[in-house]
Amino acid sequence: MRDIEADNQKPEIDAIIEAKLRIIDLLQRLSRNEEALKACEEALPKATQLNQKGRILLMKGDILQRLGKLPQAIKLYEEVANLSKDEWYSLDARSRIAEINKR
């Protein structure tokens, strides 16, 4: 039996995640990487859609890369690349891994 209450909360949760994504993006642009990283950690458990999770993990990987934590960033990019092979975020993750490996 489906959880009707959970279904009713889904649009509200999706709106919260989208707002979090905008906040994470803003924090990154302001070079407030530690705060952006924390916001990613808070948003991940609430992500209800695969593309939301992919976007959050991609952003988190970018932040870790800026902080010089390349092994952790690569691990996240690999996770994103394996979420869904044909989605844009998966392709972006593979591109980021290739870029890091060129260095």
C-alpha positions in Angstrom: 0.0 0.0 0.0 1.4 3.4 -1.0 2.1 6.0 1.6 -0.4 8.7 0.6 1.1 11.2 3.1 4.5 10.7 1.6 3.1 11.2 -1.9 1.5 14.5 -0.8 4.8 15.8 0.7 6.8 14.9 -2.4 6.2 18.3 -4.3 7.0 20.2 -1.1 10.3 18.2 -0.7 11.2 18.7 -4.3 10.8 22.4 -3.9 13.0 22.4 -0.9 15.7 20.5 -2.7 15.5 22.9 -5.7 15.9 25.8 -3.2 18.9 24.0 -1.6 20.5 23.5 -5.0 20.2 27.3 -5.7 21.8 28.0 -2.3 24.6 25.5 -2.9 25.3 27.2 -6.3 25.3 30.7 -4.7 27.7 29.5 -1.9 30.0 28.1 -4.5 30.0 31.3 -6.5 30.9 33.2 -3.3 33.8 30.7 -2.6 32.1 29.7 0.6 33.0 26.1 -0.1 32.7 24.6 3.5 29.2 26.0 3.8 28.3 24.7 0.3 29.7 21.3 1.3 27.5 21.3 4.4 24.5 22.2 2.4 25.1 19.3 0.1 25.3 16.9 3.0 22.0 18.3 4.3 20.3 18.1 0.9 21.4 14.6 -0.1 19.2 12.5 2.2 16.1 14.5 1.1 16.7 14.1 -2.6 13.7 12.1 -3.9 14.6 12.1 -7.6 17.7 10.6 -9.2 18.5 13.8 -11.1 18.5 15.7 -7.8 20.9 13.3 -6.2 23.1 13.4 -9.3 23.2 17.2 -9.3 23.9 17.4 -5.6 26.7 14.8 -5.8 28.2 16.6 -8.8 28.2 19.9 -7.0 29.7 18.2 -3.9 32.5 16.7 -6.1 33.2 20.2 -7.6 33.5 21.6 -4.1 35.8 18.9 -3.0 37.9 19.4 -6.1 38.2 23.1 -5.3 39.3 22.2 -1.8 42.1 20.0 -3.2 40.4 16.7 -2.2 40.8 15.1 -5.6 40.5 11.4 -4.5 37.2 12.2 -2.7 36.0 14.2 -5.7 36.8 11.4 -8.2 35.0 8.9 -6.0 31.8 11.1 -6.0 32.1 11.6 -9.8 32.3 7.9 -10.3 29.2 7.4 -8.1 27.4 10.0 -10.2 28.6 8.4 -13.5 27.1 5.1 -12.4 23.7 6.5 -11.3 22.2 6.6 -14.8 24.6 6.1 -17.7 22.7 8.4 -20.2 21.8 11.3 -18.0 23.5 14.7 -18.4 24.9 14.6 -14.9 26.4 11.2 -15.5 28.1 12.4 -18.7 29.4 15.5 -16.8 30.8 13.4 -14.1 32.7 11.3 -16.6 34.0 14.4 -18.2 35.3 15.7 -14.9 37.0 12.4 -14.1 38.8 12.6 -17.5 39.8 16.2 -16.8 41.3 15.3 -13.5 43.1 12.3 -15.0 44.8 14.6 -17.6 46.6 16.5 -14.9 
